[in-house]
């Protein structure tokens, strides 16, 4: 091959490698099997700017987006900044035992440091269906200050149950019963349904929870159950 043909081949290779990835090619990128079908690579790319202020985990962006049109819409807005801090809540997977050994087995934890709100999720849920994470986040979004109570936890657990009830109707593929977070959500859903879609049995569960035994009955914004 002469030098002229070598140069021509080099230019062609440069052009090929410089070609942008098309939307069609992006749709061929295999997404996690836990994502609903609508969350293609292209769609997730489109929604990322809306959610990236909450953290770096793509699965959280999908979970937040799945709250649209559910009872968790209030929680979604709170996590995006419509809360007492006026800032997006930072959401991340973290070993909760490093905060306090007593928290090691918690599924998630709402936290406030100075003016910044956080939601820390147990890393064992990193591969959970985003629909289950959406329900969990709808709960944690309600904890926005350093105060807590039986009334607040009852409201938060009921919110979580109602959102999961809706999620499994909208996205039935979220109901992966082998995942521990889904086991939690289905337990809450059963209590919610058993109480005729009220907090009746969830409230009893919260009151009997050893982790809440020292909580007051009410807290600011949650004066009644």
C-alpha positions, 0 to 999 in steps of 0.5 A: 500500500502506497503512502497516499492510500495509507493517509486516505485510510487514516482519514477514514478511520478518524471520521468513523471514530468521530461520528456521534452515537445516534439516539438509535444506538443509545437505545440499544445500550442495555439498561438494568433489568430492574428498570421499567421499559420506558427508561431507555438510555436516551430517556434517562439521559434526558431526565438526568439534568433534572435530578443530578443535583440530588447526587450521582446515582442513575438509579436514584434519578429513575426512582425520582422520576417514577414518583411522578403522578403518584401520591409521592409527588409531594415527596419528589418535589421536596427531594428536588428542593421544595423543602425547609432547606430550599435545596435539593436533598443529597441522596446517596448509598452509605454504610449507615453503621459508620454514622452509628452502629445502631443504624447498621441494619436500617434501610435508610436514614434522613439526616440534616447537617447545618442547612443541608438535608440528606437521605442515606440508603443502605448499600444493600439496596443499590441493586433494588428495583428503582420502583422500590427505591421510589417508595422508600424515598417518598418516606424519607422525604418527609423527615426534614428536621431534627424532630421525629415522632410516632405521628411523623413515622406513621405518616411516612410509612403510610406514604411509602405503602400508598406509593408502593401500592401505586408503583406496582400497578404502574410498573408491575416489573418492580415487584421483584419479591426476591429483593429485601427492599421489595419484601419490606414494601410488600409488608407495608402494602399488606398492612395498608390494604388490610387497614382498608387503605388507611394507616390503621395497622401501620400505626400499630406497627410503628407504635410497637417498633422498638426503634421508636419506643422513645419517640414523642407522640407528635412533632412539628407538622405532624400533630395528629395520627 
